[in-house]
């Protein structure tokens, strides 16, 4: 009875463990795998910095559209209704009346520029340059984010390789503990050597935890650059990384890389477009000192409650007596008497309908020196844009020089790390044989192991640094950021 109870409890624990293992396996299988290109594309669609850059492009495009529409005529309609009290001019009859009047008016006016010193044409050209500058600025921001994502992506792969290496070292330490126990039982090693191996196992466990923490931190950095929710579980794709060829690294001279980068880096194009835009600002400022000619026209009509119309006309003869040479002469004078009535609303609008057309010439004579100052400021803007363009090219030159020096240094560091690993590996294999024969103690064997471990860690770091530095060179050469 007691045995069956134990069996039932044991089976229940086994079933629970199996269920937990199944859930863990499903969670791993449901974990999404992300390639570098997918990470970059996601950041392109969700980065707040790139969204701001996109809005800047939209604003520049809208301003460009507005500049182009300036060639079209402007048409505006107007309407008013109101009351007048006391002595006022009747807006319909243009006579002074001391009464309460209700009035209503309608009008439409249009104007089209005929000449304005080339302001419209220069504004259109400037708008085109501003749009291209905004687009180049957005491309520059995207490049920076892509490089940060590529770096974070490689840091994850490096940390995962370090974790794998640490796990292998722990397995080796466990094997060493078994070997040490055999040698202790055989009387070849003292029992205290077992403590040294246990300490090594503890160090291996610590390195595993550190590598796992480093992976988590690098994933957080990657998600931050991507603008991805930190709680989203992702797994980066681990392609078979190929090291760049030494020939390619040495063949890329500074003049080649810099010459190519000047032609394809968006920040250079951005400053060129802004310089051209600044040059047009001078023409725009000078254009505002030129005369402007505008064709205008309009229509309007009015209604007033005081508006009257003749409803009846009567001829009345007035008889008057005049004396000529003391002789009375009767003279009759006919005059018309008018009877007025209210003038209907629609009739007034029809009767008061008027049109106008004309040309307006405006000649700037003096406006507190504003136009002259704006011209001088535009000239200073050209100088500033030239300096900014030179600074950008100078910074690019420095970045390319540093990139070439860094990739060559990374190449040499990686080659030296390979030789160090080879030497440390040979030394460890020799120490392992001696340890198994009891010729050296555990401390000496552990020292040889730690030397090899440090060399392997340095090799991993050097390898990924070499890969990332080479990707920067590819970036300046206009190649797509890829890891394969």
Secondary structure, 3 states (H helix, E strand, C coil): CHHHHHHHHHHHHHHHHHHHHHHHHHHHHHCEEECHHHHHHHHHHHCHHHHHHHHHHHHHHHHHHHHHHCCCCEEEEEEEEEEECCEEECCCCCCEEECCEEEEEEEEEEEEEEECCCHHHHHHHHHHHHHHHHHHHHHHHHHHHHHHHHHHHHHHHHHHHHHHHHHHHHHHHHHHHHHHHHHHHCCCCCCCHHHHHHHHHHHHHHHHHHHHHHHHHHHHHHHHHHCCCCCCCEEECCCCCCCCCHHHHHHCCHHHHHHHHHHHCHHHHHHHHHHHHHHHHHHHHHHCCCCEEEEEEEEEEEEECCCEEEEEEEEEEEEEEEEECCEEEEEEEEEEEEEEEECCHHHHHHHCCEEEEEEEEECCCCCCCHHHHHHHHHHHHHHHHHHHHHHHHHHHHHHHHHHHHHHHHHHHHHHHHHHHHHHHHHHHHHHHHHHHCCCCCHHHHHHHHHHHHHHHHHHHHHHHHHHHHHHHHHHHCCCCCCCC
